[in-house]
């Protein structure tokens, strides 16, 4: 591995020299998950960062995709000089933002755009963000001090190996202003797809760490360290940075858990079924936009599915074993066309959290937030066994359960909030777009 990393460094430098001599317009820019202390944002207006903070503006990204049948959402970012568009998977469960990188010997998966080509903009190994990205004890710079190597493993089996670089992100304000911060991102030269892989250019890391893109923008004074998303049950929606698009007084807030600082976790929760307690308690919950479905540990999953099947006993639904869309599906007398056809058969769920150690607050899950209609016209349970899927003991609130809600992660106040919302329309407040 050390030899491979050294070769990649040399190949990167050769590629950069070649591109510079040819002045090729094909070069794009890579993604880095870490920020240089010496870097400066390149603002076309010197007062733009002050304006953004003064008026509580936000950066807003339209989202594309759905939970089913596409199975993922993506956001478009324009990166590089010249700027080029890339489709990224927005993931609140990880910090590193990276692009699949076009360097000699790279091993990449199918992508919707030409692979990103790096310039001579490597992040050095001793950069503070490189140290933050690599666990203590594993961060060694003797073999390649000129570059910062990274390796990311995801719970679904996917992975990315590469080096950190810096490049320009083109950000356009709705009033016509533009600024171009230079941010670190990962140049991934070796990707391993997950079993349900979909074509994408890279991952947009939205986690709590120093290397997440919103943390970087916040340190440059461009937006508050707040992330939010609104996923439409009809497909699409939007993602935002900053606190412009919502009225805080309308949001249900709960504190982030200090026991799980690496995740957006409100701590322990109790599962409520049909308005009644189930005895399923002490669930460590994590909000994760990188998961299409919701996951419970084995014990909680088995108890919940038993309750659901018992409730359906004697109803006009029969378990359909031939539909492999999801582990548990039911068929009716005729194929279902929408979730409106099955609402009457299923009870609402809720997750009850201790709000700041005092009153309880509930994250409500109507049937639409845990069911899908398959291509065969059956209704399927969008809550899966997380232990079998490699999620360990964590319980994941995935995209299916966050649809038609605005979900907010306020890293400055250490709060997670949500409220019902129309996710089909972009917010009209003082916003900017990328």
N, C-alpha and C positions, 0 to 999 in steps of 0.2 A: 504493500500500500504506500509506503514512503517513497519507493522508487516511482510509482505511478504519479504521485503528487508532484514530485520534482520534474518529471517529464511534462506534466500538464503545464507547470509554470513556464518551462522553456518554450513549449508550443504556443502558449498564450502570447509570449513576448514576440515570437517569430510572426505570429498572425497579426499582431498589432503593427509591427514594422511593415509587413506586406501591405496591410490595408492603408497605412499612412502613405506609402510610396505610390499606391495606385489611386489614392483619393476616392476609394470606392464609396458610392452612395448607398450600398447595400448594408453597411454596418449599422447595427442597432445597439442597444445598450443592455448590460446585464443587471441582475438584481442582487442587492447585497442586504444581508440581515443585520448589518452593524454600521455605526456612524462614527466618522472621524471627529475627534475633538477640534481639529483644524478646519473642517469643512465649513463653508459659508453658503447660505441660500442665495441664489441669484434672482433677486427681485427686480422686476421692471419698474416698480414703484417703491421707493424707499419706505413709504408709510403703510404699505399694504398689510404687513403683519399687525401693525397697531390698529388699523381699521377692522381687521378680522376679529381681534380680541375685544375691541371696544364695543362692537355691535353684536357680539355673540354669533357671528356667522359660522357656517359649516360648509364642508366639502361634501357634495352629494353625488353618488354614483348610481345610475340606473342598474338594476339587476335583471338578468335574463335566465330562463330555465324554470324548472318546477321540481316538486318531489317525485311525482310520477306522471308520465312515463319516462321523462328525461333522466331524472334521478340526481340532478345537481343544479346549482346556480352558478353563474359566473359574472364577473364584472370586467369592464374594459379599462385598462390603464394605458396611457401613452408615455413611452419611455425611450430615451436615447437621443442622439444628435446625428442625423435628423430623427424626429420623433416618429415612433411607429406603434401601432396598437397591439396589445396582447390581451388574451382572455385568461383571467386568473380565478382560481377557486377561493372565495373568501372564507377564511378559517379562523374562528375565534379560539380554536383549540390548539393553535401553534403560533409561535412568534416569527419565525423566519419567512421572509418574502423571497421567492426565487423564481428564476426563469430557466427553462431548458436552453442550454447554451451550445452554440455551434463552434466547437473547437476540434482540432484533429483528434481522432480516436474516441469521440464522445459516443455515449450509449444512451439514446433518448427514445421516448415513446412517441406515439402519434400526436401531432400538434396541429391546431387550426391555422397557425401562421408560420412563416419561416423562422427557424431557430434564431435566438438572440445572439448577436456577435459582439464580444466585448472589445473595449478600447484598452489602452494602457492605464488602467485605473484600479489596480489591485489594492485591497485593504491589507495592511501589514499585520503580521501575527500578533504583535504586541498592542494593537489597538484595543482600547477598553471594551468595545463591543464584541471583539473576537473572544476576549476572555469571558464575557458574559454569556456568549453563545456556547462555549465549550465548558463542561463541568470542571470544577477545580480538581487538580490532580491529573487531568487528561490534557490540559492545555500546555503543550510543549512546542517551542519555536526553534529548536536547534536545527532540525532538518530543512525547514523552509521558512526562514524569518521574513522573507519578502511577501508572503501571502498568508491569508487566513483560510484554512481548510474547514469545511463543515460536513457533517453527516447527520441527516434527519431521518428518523424512523417513525412511521405512522402506525396507529393501532390496527388499521385495516390491512397491513402488510406492505403498503407502498413505502418508498424511500427515495431520497435524493442525496447525492454526494457531489461536492463541488468546491469552489472558492468564492470568497466575497469580493465584490467590485463596487464601484460607485458610478452612478449615472444620473442623468437629468430626467426628472419627472415634469411633464408639461401640465400645468394647472391653469385652467381658464375660469375666470370669474364671470358671473352672469352680467355684470356691468361692463364687460369688455376688457377689464384688466387681466393681466396674465403674470404669473410668477413661475419660476423654474428652479425649485430646490434640488440640490444635488444630494442624493440619498444612497446609502449602501443597500445592496441586494445580493442574492446568491446567484452565481453562474453555475448551474447544475450540469455537469458533464456525464453523470451516470445515474439514471433513473430506473427504479424498479416499480412497475405498475401494480396496483392492488387488483384483487380478483374481479372487481366490478369496475375496472378502469374506464375512464371516458377521455376523449381527446381534450387536452388543455395545454396552455403555454407555461403554466406555473401555478404557484400558490401565493395568495395574499395573506401574510401572517398578521393576524389581528389580536394576538394574545396580550398578556399583561407585561411581558418582558421588555427590557430596554431596547431590544432589536426590532420590535414591532413597528410598523410604518407609522402608526398614529403617535407612538412614543417619540419617534424621530421628529415628526412634524411639530409636536408639542414643544420639544426642546428648542426648536427654531422659532418658537413664538407664533406659529401660524394658526393653530387651533388648540382648544382645550383637549386634554387627554380623555376624550369621550368617544365611544364607538356606539353606533346604533344600526339596527336593520329592521326592515319591514318587508316580510315575505308574503306575497299574495297567494291565496289559495287557488287563484285562477292562473297563476304563473307570473313571473316577473316580480317587481317590487323595487326597493332601493336600499342602499347602504349609505351611511353618513359618518363623518368625523366632526366633532364639535357639538355644542349644545344648542344650536339655532333652531332645529326643526320641531321642538316639542315644548309643551307647557309643563314644567316640573310638577305643578300642583295637581295635575291630572294623572300622574304616574303613581303606580303602586311600587314602593321601594322596599328592598330588603338589603341587609348588609352582606358584603362579600366575606366569606369565611377566612379567618386568619390561619386556620389549620390546613388550608389547601391553597397556598399563595400562588401556585403556578397555574391555577385554573380559575375560570369565572364560575365560582361555586358559592351558593348561598348556605352551604353546610348541609345539615341533616334535614330530611323531609319525611312526612307521613303521607301515604297514599289514601285518598278518599275516593270511594266508589258509590255513585248515585247519592251523594250527599252524606254518606255514612262512613265512619271509620272502618278500616279493614284489618287493623292490627299489623299492617305492613309499615314498619317504622325504621328510623335510623338509616334512611337511604341517603348516601352521599351523592348529591346531585351536581352536575356540571352542565352549563349551557355551551353547546358546541355547534356552530353553524357549519362546520365541516362534515357533520353527520346528517344524512338525509332522513334517517329514522331515529326513533327514541329507543334506548336500551335500558333494561333493568337487569340486575344480577339474577342468577339462576333461581334462587329461592323466591324473590319477589315476582319474577316472571311467571313461575309455575303457579303461585298463589293467585296472581291477577288473572291468568288465562282460565284457571278453575272457576273463578267468580264470573267471568264473562260467559263461559260455556254453560254454567248453571243458569245464568239469567236468560240465555237463549233457548233453554230446554223447553220443548213444546211449542216454540215459535216456528214460523215458516222458513227457517233457514237450516240448511244441512251442510256439515263440514265437507269441503271439496278437496280431496287429497290429490287430485290430478292437476290442480292449478299450483304451479311452482313459483308464482310471482313472489310470494312471501311465505313464511313457514305455516301460517294458519289463514285459510280462506274459507268462506261460506258461499253457497249458491242459493238462490231463491227459486221460485216457481218459474220465473223468466229472468233473463239477464238484466242486471241493474244498469241504469244509464248515468246516475249521479248519486252522490252521498245523500241527497235529499230523500231518495227512495228508501234509505236504510236507517235514517236517524231514529225512527220510532222503536227500533229493535235494541238500540244500545244506550246505556246510561252514561252520563258525563263523568269524567274523572277530574281529580284535582290533586295538586301537590301542596301540602301545607307546610310552611316554613315558620320558624321562630324569628320574628322580626326584631332584631337588635336585642334578643334575649327577653322580650316582653310579649306583646300581642302576636298572635299568629296571622300570617298573610298567605293567601292561596293563589297559586298559579293554575287557572282553570283550563281544563281540556275537554271541550265538547267533542262529540263523536267525530266531527270533521278534523280534529287535531290528533286523531290516532288511527284513522281508517283511510283506506284508498279503495277505488273501484278498479279492478284489474282489466286488462284488455279483453278478457273472456267474460266480462260482465259479472264477476263475483266480487264480494266485499272481503277485503283482507285486513288483518290486524297489523298496523304499522308500528307496533311495539315489539322489539325483538329480545332474544336472550343474549345479553351482553357478555356473559361469561363464555358462552360458546363462540361468540364473535371476536374474542380476544380483547374485550374491554376491561377485563379484570373485575375489581370490586366497585369501580365507579359506575354510576348510573347517569346516562347521557340524555339530556333534553335536546333532541335533534330538530331539523327544519320542519318536519311534519307537525310538531307540537307548538311551533312558534309562528305558524301561518296566521295572517290577519291580525297580528299584534305588532306594535312597535316595541322592540326589546332594546334596552339601553344598558351599556356598561360604562359607568362613570368611574374611571380609574383614579381621579383626583379625590373624590369623596368616598371611594371604596364601596359603591352601591351598585346593585343591579335592579333595574326597574322595567315595568311593562305596562301597556295599556292597549285597549282595542283601537284599531286604526284602519283606515282605508288605504291599503298598500298599493292600490292601482294608480294613485296620483302622487307625483313628486311634491314634496313640501314647497310652499310658496314664500317661506321666510327669507331673510337675508342669507342666501346660500351661494356657494360656488360649485363648479363642477370640474371634473377631470376628464 
